[in-house]
Protein backbone atom coordinates (compact mmCIF):
# COMPACT_ATOMS: atom_id res chain seq x y z
CA UNK A 1 0.00 0.00 0.00
CA UNK A 2 1.30 3.44 -0.89
CA UNK A 3 0.83 6.53 1.27
CA UNK A 4 -2.28 7.77 -0.55
CA UNK A 5 -3.91 4.37 -0.14
CA UNK A 6 -3.11 4.34 3.56
CA UNK A 7 -4.50 7.84 4.04
CA UNK A 8 -7.66 6.98 2.11
CA UNK A 9 -8.18 3.86 4.21
CA UNK A 10 -7.90 5.73 7.51
CA UNK A 11 -10.20 8.43 6.14
CA UNK A 12 -12.80 5.71 5.49
CA UNK A 13 -12.40 4.65 9.11
CA UNK A 14 -13.03 8.27 10.10
CA UNK A 15 -16.21 8.21 8.01
CA UNK A 16 -17.29 5.03 9.79
CA UNK A 17 -16.81 6.78 13.14
CA UNK A 18 -18.72 9.86 11.98
CA UNK A 19 -21.59 7.79 10.59
CA UNK A 20 -21.75 5.86 13.85
CA UNK A 21 -21.96 9.15 15.76
CA UNK A 22 -24.78 10.32 13.52
CA UNK A 23 -26.59 6.96 13.64
CA UNK A 24 -26.15 6.66 9.89
CA UNK A 25 -24.80 3.11 9.52
CA UNK A 26 -26.54 0.15 7.94
CA UNK A 27 -28.00 -2.33 10.42
CA UNK A 28 -25.30 -4.99 9.97
CA UNK A 29 -22.37 -2.57 10.41
CA UNK A 30 -24.00 -0.89 13.40
CA UNK A 31 -24.63 -4.26 15.04
CA UNK A 32 -20.96 -5.26 14.75
CA UNK A 33 -19.81 -1.86 16.02
CA UNK A 34 -22.24 -1.99 18.94
CA UNK A 35 -21.06 -5.50 19.84
CA UNK A 36 -17.43 -4.35 19.90
CA UNK A 37 -18.37 -1.48 22.21
CA UNK A 38 -20.46 -3.67 24.50
CA UNK A 39 -17.64 -6.23 24.75
CA UNK A 40 -15.20 -3.42 25.58
CA UNK A 41 -17.46 -2.29 28.40
CA UNK A 42 -17.79 -5.86 29.68
CA UNK A 43 -14.03 -6.42 29.84
CA UNK A 44 -13.05 -3.03 31.30
CA UNK A 45 -14.92 -1.92 34.40
CA UNK A 46 -14.06 1.74 33.72
CA UNK A 47 -15.34 1.83 30.12
CA UNK A 48 -18.76 3.31 29.38
CA UNK A 49 -20.67 4.08 26.21
CA UNK A 50 -20.30 7.81 26.91
CA UNK A 51 -16.52 7.64 27.21
CA UNK A 52 -16.10 5.34 24.21
CA UNK A 53 -18.27 7.67 22.15
CA UNK A 54 -16.02 10.55 23.20
CA UNK A 55 -12.97 8.77 21.82
CA UNK A 56 -14.80 7.83 18.63
CA UNK A 57 -15.96 11.43 18.16
CA UNK A 58 -12.43 12.79 18.60
CA UNK A 59 -11.02 10.36 16.05
CA UNK A 60 -13.81 11.04 13.57
CA UNK A 61 -12.56 14.64 13.42
CA UNK A 62 -8.91 13.62 13.05
CA UNK A 63 -9.38 10.87 10.48
CA UNK A 64 -10.27 12.96 7.45
CA UNK A 65 -8.20 13.22 4.28
CA UNK A 66 -7.61 16.90 4.94
CA UNK A 67 -6.46 16.35 8.53
CA UNK A 68 -4.26 13.39 7.62
CA UNK A 69 -2.66 15.17 4.67
CA UNK A 70 -2.02 18.28 6.77
CA UNK A 71 -0.39 16.09 9.39
CA UNK A 72 1.81 14.31 6.86
CA UNK A 73 2.82 17.60 5.20
CA UNK A 74 4.89 18.48 8.27
CA UNK A 75 7.30 15.65 7.50
CA UNK A 76 9.49 14.46 4.65
CA UNK A 77 8.41 10.94 3.74
CA UNK A 78 10.24 8.56 1.46
CA UNK A 79 8.02 5.82 0.07
CA UNK A 80 11.03 3.68 -0.87
CA UNK A 81 12.02 2.66 2.63
CA UNK A 82 13.21 -0.55 4.18
CA UNK A 83 10.14 -1.29 6.29
CA UNK A 84 10.80 -1.76 10.00
CA UNK A 85 8.74 -3.85 12.35
CA UNK A 86 7.66 -1.63 15.24
CA UNK A 87 6.31 -3.32 18.35
CA UNK A 88 3.51 -1.37 20.02
CA UNK A 89 2.70 -2.33 23.60
CA UNK A 90 -0.64 -0.67 24.20
CA UNK A 91 -2.19 0.51 27.44
CA UNK A 92 -5.87 0.03 28.19
CA UNK A 93 -6.73 2.81 30.60
CA UNK A 94 -8.97 4.72 28.18
CA UNK A 95 -10.66 3.69 24.92
CA UNK A 96 -8.40 3.61 21.84
CA UNK A 97 -5.45 4.97 23.80
CA UNK A 98 -3.01 2.99 21.63
CA UNK A 99 -4.56 3.92 18.30
CA UNK A 100 -2.40 7.01 17.70
CA UNK A 101 0.81 4.96 17.87
CA UNK A 102 -0.68 2.43 15.47
CA UNK A 103 -1.75 5.18 13.06
CA UNK A 104 1.73 6.73 13.10
CA UNK A 105 3.45 3.41 12.42
CA UNK A 106 1.20 2.64 9.45
CA UNK A 107 1.33 6.14 7.95
CA UNK A 108 5.13 6.15 8.24
CA UNK A 109 5.24 3.08 6.00
CA UNK A 110 6.39 0.66 8.67
CA UNK A 111 4.79 -2.53 9.98
CA UNK A 112 3.00 -2.57 13.34
CA UNK A 113 3.50 -5.52 15.69
CA UNK A 114 0.62 -4.94 18.07
CA UNK A 115 0.45 -6.14 21.65
CA UNK A 116 -3.14 -5.29 22.50
CA UNK A 117 -4.17 -4.63 26.08
CA UNK A 118 -6.75 -7.05 27.43
CA UNK A 119 -8.53 -3.96 28.77
CA UNK A 120 -8.98 -2.39 25.33
CA UNK A 121 -8.95 -5.37 22.99
CA UNK A 122 -12.36 -5.62 21.38
CA UNK A 123 -12.77 -2.16 19.89
CA UNK A 124 -9.27 -2.09 18.42
CA UNK A 125 -9.70 -5.61 17.08
CA UNK A 126 -12.93 -4.50 15.40
CA UNK A 127 -11.09 -1.56 13.82
CA UNK A 128 -8.35 -3.84 12.48
CA UNK A 129 -10.97 -6.17 11.00
CA UNK A 130 -12.75 -3.24 9.39
CA UNK A 131 -9.57 -1.83 7.84
CA UNK A 132 -8.60 -5.25 6.49
CA UNK A 133 -12.02 -5.80 4.93
CA UNK A 134 -11.87 -2.37 3.31
CA UNK A 135 -8.47 -3.15 1.79
CA UNK A 136 -7.19 -6.73 1.93
CA UNK A 137 -3.61 -5.53 1.39
CA UNK A 138 -3.80 -3.88 4.79
CA UNK A 139 -3.25 -7.29 6.41
CA UNK A 140 0.40 -6.96 5.35
CA UNK A 141 0.77 -3.77 7.39
CA UNK A 142 0.34 -5.24 10.87
CA UNK A 143 0.57 -8.34 13.04
CA UNK A 144 -1.17 -9.03 16.34
CA UNK A 145 1.12 -10.57 18.94
CA UNK A 146 -0.60 -12.71 21.57
CA UNK A 147 2.61 -14.18 23.00
CA UNK A 148 6.10 -12.84 23.65
CA UNK A 149 7.46 -10.29 21.21
CA UNK A 150 10.16 -11.79 19.02
CA UNK A 151 10.99 -10.24 15.66
CA UNK A 152 10.90 -6.44 15.75
CA UNK A 153 13.19 -3.49 15.09
CA UNK A 154 11.87 -0.81 17.45
CA UNK A 155 9.44 -0.45 20.33
CA UNK A 156 6.74 1.96 21.50
CA UNK A 157 5.52 0.96 24.96
CA UNK A 158 3.10 2.65 27.32
CA UNK A 159 2.82 1.82 31.00
CA UNK A 160 3.13 3.14 34.51
CA UNK A 161 6.42 4.20 36.05
CA UNK A 162 7.20 0.70 37.30
CA UNK A 163 6.47 -1.10 34.03
CA UNK A 164 8.25 1.66 32.09
CA UNK A 165 11.46 0.96 33.99
CA UNK A 166 11.09 -2.71 33.13
CA UNK A 167 10.45 -1.87 29.47
CA UNK A 168 13.54 0.34 29.40
CA UNK A 169 15.68 -2.49 30.69
CA UNK A 170 14.12 -5.22 28.55
CA UNK A 171 14.27 -3.21 25.31
CA UNK A 172 17.57 -1.43 26.00
CA UNK A 173 19.10 -2.65 22.73
CA UNK A 174 16.30 -1.28 20.54
CA UNK A 175 15.26 2.19 19.39
CA UNK A 176 12.32 2.92 21.66
CA UNK A 177 9.76 5.29 23.06
CA UNK A 178 8.83 4.34 26.62
CA UNK A 179 5.96 6.28 28.17
CA UNK A 180 5.56 6.77 31.91
CA UNK A 181 2.90 8.23 34.17
CA UNK A 182 1.86 11.75 33.30
CA UNK A 183 -0.94 13.93 34.58
CA UNK A 184 -2.56 17.19 33.56
CA UNK A 185 -3.13 20.31 35.62
CA UNK A 186 -5.26 23.44 35.54
CA UNK A 187 -4.17 26.93 36.55
CA UNK A 188 -7.03 29.28 37.42
CA UNK A 189 -6.90 33.06 37.67
CA UNK A 190 -10.10 33.25 39.68
CA UNK A 191 -12.25 35.07 37.14
CA UNK A 192 -13.13 32.08 34.98
CA UNK A 193 -16.74 31.92 33.82
CA UNK A 194 -19.17 29.22 34.89
CA UNK A 195 -18.86 27.83 31.37
CA UNK A 196 -15.06 27.61 31.72
CA UNK A 197 -15.38 25.69 34.97
CA UNK A 198 -18.00 23.33 33.56
CA UNK A 199 -15.64 22.58 30.67
CA UNK A 200 -12.87 22.03 33.22
CA UNK A 201 -15.12 19.40 34.79
CA UNK A 202 -15.11 17.60 31.43
CA UNK A 203 -11.31 17.67 31.49
CA UNK A 204 -11.42 16.09 34.94
CA UNK A 205 -14.16 13.47 34.71
CA UNK A 206 -14.11 12.03 31.21
CA UNK A 207 -12.70 8.48 31.43
CA UNK A 208 -13.01 8.79 35.24
CA UNK A 209 -9.73 10.70 35.35
CA UNK A 210 -7.64 7.75 34.15
CA UNK A 211 -5.95 9.40 31.18
CA UNK A 212 -2.72 11.37 31.14
CA UNK A 213 -4.72 14.26 29.68
CA UNK A 214 -7.19 14.28 32.59
CA UNK A 215 -6.76 17.17 35.02
CA UNK A 216 -5.76 15.80 38.42
CA UNK A 217 -4.44 19.00 40.06
CA UNK A 218 -5.77 22.56 40.12
CA UNK A 219 -3.77 25.64 41.08
CA UNK A 220 -6.06 28.33 42.48
CA UNK A 221 -5.53 31.85 43.84
CA UNK A 222 -5.44 32.31 47.59
CA UNK A 223 -8.91 32.65 49.15
CA UNK A 224 -10.54 31.06 46.10
CA UNK A 225 -14.05 29.81 46.83
CA UNK A 226 -13.97 26.04 46.36
CA UNK A 227 -17.77 25.97 46.16
CA UNK A 228 -17.42 27.36 42.62
CA UNK A 229 -15.56 24.20 41.64
CA UNK A 230 -18.00 21.87 43.33
CA UNK A 231 -20.91 23.62 41.60
CA UNK A 232 -19.25 23.19 38.21
CA UNK A 233 -18.70 19.48 38.89
CA UNK A 234 -22.38 18.68 39.42
CA UNK A 235 -23.05 17.70 35.81
CA UNK A 236 -20.72 14.74 36.42
CA UNK A 237 -22.32 13.44 39.62
CA UNK A 238 -23.25 10.18 37.86
CA UNK A 239 -19.61 9.03 38.03
CA UNK A 240 -20.28 7.75 41.55
CA UNK A 241 -22.70 5.20 40.07
CA UNK A 242 -19.75 3.37 38.50
CA UNK A 243 -18.63 0.78 41.05
CA UNK A 244 -14.97 0.87 40.04
CA UNK A 245 -14.92 4.66 40.50
CA UNK A 246 -16.98 4.56 43.71
CA UNK A 247 -14.63 1.98 45.21
CA UNK A 248 -11.69 4.36 44.73
CA UNK A 249 -13.66 7.30 46.09
CA UNK A 250 -14.69 5.32 49.20
CA UNK A 251 -11.21 3.90 49.73
CA UNK A 252 -9.38 7.23 49.69
CA UNK A 253 -12.09 8.92 51.70
CA UNK A 254 -11.59 6.28 54.40
CA UNK A 255 -7.80 6.67 54.23
CA UNK A 256 -8.01 10.45 54.61
CA UNK A 257 -10.38 10.08 57.56
CA UNK A 258 -8.16 7.50 59.29
CA UNK A 259 -5.12 9.72 58.80
CA UNK A 260 -7.10 12.77 59.96
CA UNK A 261 -6.23 14.60 56.74
CA UNK A 262 -8.31 17.57 55.65
CA UNK A 263 -10.38 17.27 52.50
CA UNK A 264 -13.59 18.55 50.94
CA UNK A 265 -16.32 16.17 49.83
CA UNK A 266 -19.40 16.69 47.66
CA UNK A 267 -20.52 13.07 47.58
CA UNK A 268 -18.80 12.00 44.37
CA UNK A 269 -15.34 13.59 44.33
CA UNK A 270 -12.84 14.65 46.99
CA UNK A 271 -10.88 17.90 46.87
CA UNK A 272 -7.65 17.70 48.80
CA UNK A 273 -4.86 20.20 49.28
CA UNK A 274 -1.55 18.74 48.12
CA UNK A 275 1.72 19.73 46.47
CA UNK A 276 1.66 16.51 44.41
CA UNK A 277 0.73 16.54 40.73
CA UNK A 278 -1.03 13.22 40.23
CA UNK A 279 -4.10 12.39 42.30
CA UNK A 280 -5.84 9.02 42.69
CA UNK A 281 -9.18 8.26 41.03
CA UNK A 282 -11.99 10.02 42.91
CA UNK A 283 -9.71 12.75 44.29
CA UNK A 284 -8.64 16.08 42.81
CA UNK A 285 -5.65 17.85 44.32
CA UNK A 286 -5.55 21.62 44.62
CA UNK A 287 -2.91 24.10 45.67
CA UNK A 288 -3.24 27.79 46.51
CA UNK A 289 -0.85 30.34 45.07
CA UNK A 290 -0.09 34.00 45.75
CA UNK A 291 2.19 34.61 42.78
CA UNK A 292 1.92 33.08 39.33
CA UNK A 293 5.70 32.96 39.05
CA UNK A 294 5.65 30.35 41.81
CA UNK A 295 3.27 28.23 39.73
CA UNK A 296 5.48 28.61 36.66
CA UNK A 297 8.44 27.32 38.68
CA UNK A 298 6.45 24.31 39.90
CA UNK A 299 5.45 23.53 36.33
CA UNK A 300 9.04 23.83 35.13
CA UNK A 301 10.29 21.54 37.90
CA UNK A 302 7.61 18.95 37.11
CA UNK A 303 7.63 19.21 33.32
CA UNK A 304 8.30 15.48 32.88
CA UNK A 305 5.19 14.66 34.91
CA UNK A 306 2.78 17.04 33.15
CA UNK A 307 0.95 16.37 29.89
CA UNK A 308 -1.53 19.26 29.55
CA UNK A 309 -1.99 22.62 31.26
CA UNK A 310 -5.57 23.87 31.18
CA UNK A 311 -5.67 27.63 31.60
CA UNK A 312 -6.34 30.97 29.92
CA UNK A 313 -3.24 32.56 31.43
CA UNK A 314 -0.68 33.94 28.98
CA UNK A 315 2.82 32.57 29.24
CA UNK A 316 1.72 28.96 29.62
CA UNK A 317 1.80 26.27 26.94
CA UNK A 318 -1.88 25.87 27.54
CA UNK A 319 -4.84 23.80 26.44
CA UNK A 320 -8.25 25.49 26.42
CA UNK A 321 -10.98 24.47 28.83
CA UNK A 322 -12.81 21.35 27.70
CA UNK A 323 -10.19 20.40 25.11
CA UNK A 324 -7.94 17.90 26.89
CA UNK A 325 -9.97 14.92 25.71
CA UNK A 326 -10.06 16.18 22.13
CA UNK A 327 -6.38 16.03 21.14
CA UNK A 328 -5.38 16.87 17.60
CA UNK A 329 -3.54 14.32 15.53
CA UNK A 330 -0.21 16.08 16.19
CA UNK A 331 -0.68 16.22 19.98
CA UNK A 332 1.90 13.66 21.05
CA UNK A 333 1.92 11.82 24.36
CA UNK A 334 4.82 12.92 26.57
CA UNK A 335 5.51 15.59 23.91
CA UNK A 336 7.67 13.08 22.04
CA UNK A 337 7.23 13.26 18.26
CA UNK A 338 6.33 9.66 17.48
CA UNK A 339 6.23 10.19 13.73
CA UNK A 340 9.69 11.74 13.62
CA UNK A 341 11.01 8.82 15.69
CA UNK A 342 9.54 6.37 13.17
CA UNK A 343 10.93 8.19 10.14
CA UNK A 344 14.42 8.17 11.64
CA UNK A 345 14.35 4.38 11.85
CA UNK A 346 15.04 4.45 8.13
N, C-alpha and C positions, 0 to 999 in steps of 0.2 A: 504493500500500500504506500502510495506517495503522500506527501504532506496534505495536498488538497483533498485527497480521499479521506484522510484521517480527520481533517477539520470538518468535512461534510458529514461524516459519521457521527461525530460528537454533537454537531448542530442538530442532527436528527434526534439524538438523545434529549437535547434541550427542548425540542418541540414536543417530545413525548411527555416530559415533565410539565411543560406549559399546558398541554392538552389535559393532563391529569388534574392540574390545578383548576382548570376551567370546566371540568367534568365533560370533556369533549372527546373521550375515547370510545372506541367500539366496545361492546360488552365483553368480548373475549379478552382483549388487552387489559381492560379495566379490572377484570376478575383476577388475572395473573398478577397485576400490580398490587391490587388490594391484598392478595394472599401473601405476597412478599412482605408487605408492611405489617400485616397481622402476625406473621411468623417472627418478624424482627421484634415486635412488642412482646411476644411470648417469651423470647429467649433473652431479652434484656429488660430487667425490672425498671429501668429508668426511661425506657423509650415510650413515647406516646404518639398518637396520631398527630397531635398539634405540633410537636417538636420535629417529627419526621417531615411533615408538610412544610415546616419552616426551611429545612435543609433543601428539600425539593424545589421550593420557590426560589431560593437563592441561586441554586444551580441553573434553574430555567433561565434566569437573567444572564448568567455568565456563558452558557453554552449556546451562543448564537454565532453565526458566521462572522458577523461584524466584530463581536467581542473577541473571538478566538483569533481572527486575523490581526486585530489591533495588538493583542498580546504577543503574538509571534513576531510582529514587525519591530519589536524592541530588541530582537536578537538576530544574529547572523547564522542561519542554518545552512548546513551542507547536506543535501540529500544522499550524496555518495559517501556514507560513513560505514565504518566497520561496526555493526550493531553490537552493543554491549547488553549483557543480561543484568538487570538491576533488581535486586531483591528488595521488596517493600514489605516491611513488617508493620502491619496496621494496628492502630489502637481501636477501641470500640466504645469509647466514652460517650460520643455523640454520633448521631446518624451521619453516615457518609464521610466521616472524618478523614479516612484514608484516600478518598477519591481524588483529591488535588494532586497528590504524589503520583497516583496512577495516570492521571491525565497528562502530567508533565513528562513522564517517562515515554508514553506513547507518542505525544506530539513531537518529542525530541528525536524520534526515529529509533529509539531503543526498545528492548523487549522487557516487559515487566514480569518478574517472578513474584507472585503475590502470596503472602502469608496472611490470609484473612483472620480477623479476630472472631472468635466464637460469639462475641457480643454484638457484632455488626456484620453477620455473614449473609443473611438471606437477601437483604436489599441489594448489596453489592453483587451477589451471585446472579440475581435477577437482571441487573444492569449488564453484566458480562454476557449473559445469554441473549439479551436483546441486541447488543452490539454485534454479536457473532451472527445472529439470524439476519440482521440488516446487511451485513457484508461478511460472507464466509471466510474471506481472506484475513479477517480480523483475528481469527483463532491462532494465526502465526505470530501475533503481536504480544501474547501473554501466556503464562502458565500459572496454574494454581498449585501451590505447594501445601500438601497436607501433612508432610513429614518434616524431617530435618532438611534445612537448606543445603544444597550441595554445589551445583554448578552455577556460579554467578560471578560478576565482575565488580560490582559495587553494591552498596547497601544504603537504604533509607529506612530508619527504624524509629518508631515513636513509642515512648514509654514513660514511666515515672523516673525519679532521680535514681532509684536503686537499680531498676532494670536497665536504665541508660548506661550506668557504669559497667554493668555486665556486658551490654552490647559493645561498648567501646573496647573492652578487653577482648571479647570473642572475635570481633571483626577488625582488630587492630591492623591487619595486613591488607585491608581493602579501602579504596576510596569510600567515604561514608558521610552521611548526615545522621547524627544521633540527636533526637529531640528529648528534652527533659521537661520537668514541670515548669509551667509558666502560668501567670495569672494576670488579670487585667484590673485596672484601678480607675477611679473617677476622682477628679479634682473639681470641687464646687467653689464658686465665688460667693454664693449666698443669695444671689438675685435671679437664680434660674426660675423659669416659669413652671407652672404646674405641668404643662405639656412636656417640658424638658425632663422633669423628674419622673413622669410616667413612662417616658421612653427609656430613662435610666433603669427603671424596673424591668423592662424587657431585656436590657443588657445583663441584668442580674439573674433573672429567673428562667429564661429560656434554657432548656436542657438541664434544668434543676441546678444550674451553676457549675456543671461538670466540665465545661470547655475552657481552654486556655484563654478564650476571648470573653469569657464571662467575668463581669466585675465582681471582685471579692473583697475590695477594700475601697473606702471612700474617704478622701481628705476633705474636711469641712472647716470653715472659719470658726474661730472661737465664739462661743455663745450661740452657735447655730441651733435652731429649734428642730430636734430630731423628729418631732411629730409630723413635720412636713414630709420627711422620708417615709414614715409609716403610712401616711395618707396616700402617698403615691404608689405604695406597694399593694394596695388593697385589691387591685384588679387581678392580682396573682394569688389570691388567698386559696385557690383550689389546689395549689401545690401540696398542701398538707394532706390532701386525700390520697396521695401516692405513698404507699406503705414504705417503700425504700427511702423516700425523702423524709417522711415522718419519723422513721426509726433513727435517722441521723439527727434530726431536730430534737427528739426526745433524749437521745443519748448525750448530746453536748449540753443540753439544758440541765440534765442531772449532774453532769461533771462540773459545770459552773456553780451549781448550787452547793454541791459537796465541798468544793474548794473555796466557797464563799467569795466568788468572783462577781463583780458587778456586770450586769448586762441589762438590755432592754428587750422586752418580749411583746409581740402583738398577736401571738397565737399561731403564727406559721413561719416566722423567721426571727432570729435573734440578732440584735445589734450589740456588738461588744467592742469596747475601746481596746486597741492593740497597735503596737508598732510593727507587727508582722504584715506581710503582703498577702499571702494566701490563706484564706479561711476555709474551714470545713463546710460541707454541705449543710444547709440550714442555718448558717451563721454568716453575717456580714461584718467585717471589721470596719471600724472608723477611727480616724485620728484628727484631732483638732490642730489647727495651725494659726499662728499670728502673722507670719510673713511667708509670702509665696516662695521667696528664695530658699527657705528651709525645705519646702516641698520639692523644689527643683533638685536640691542636693540629694534628698532621699531617693528620688527617681533615678538620678545619675548613679548613685551607689548600688541601686538594685536593678540596673538596666537588664541584666541577664535573667531576671525573674519576671519581667513585665512584658506582656504581649501588646496590650492596647491601653491607651490613656483616653478616657472619655471626659471631655471638657470643652468649654468654649473660650478658655483662657489662651491668649496669644503667648507665643514662646514655647508652647508644648507641641510635640509631634502627636497631634490629637485625632481622635475618632469622634464623630458627632454622636449626640445622644440617639440611642435606638439603632445604631449601625453596626455594633460589634458582631452581631450574628448574621450580617449580610456582607461578608468580605468580598472584595473584587477578586478577579482571577489572578491578579498580580500582588495580592496581599499574602506574603509568605509567612508560614509559621516560623517563629524564632527569628524572623527577619533575615533568614538565610535564603538566598536566591536559588531555589531548587533547579530551575531550568538552566541557569548558568552552570551550576555544578554538573548537570547531565551533559551539556554540550562540551564541557572540558574533558569528559571521559574519552572523547575522540580527538 
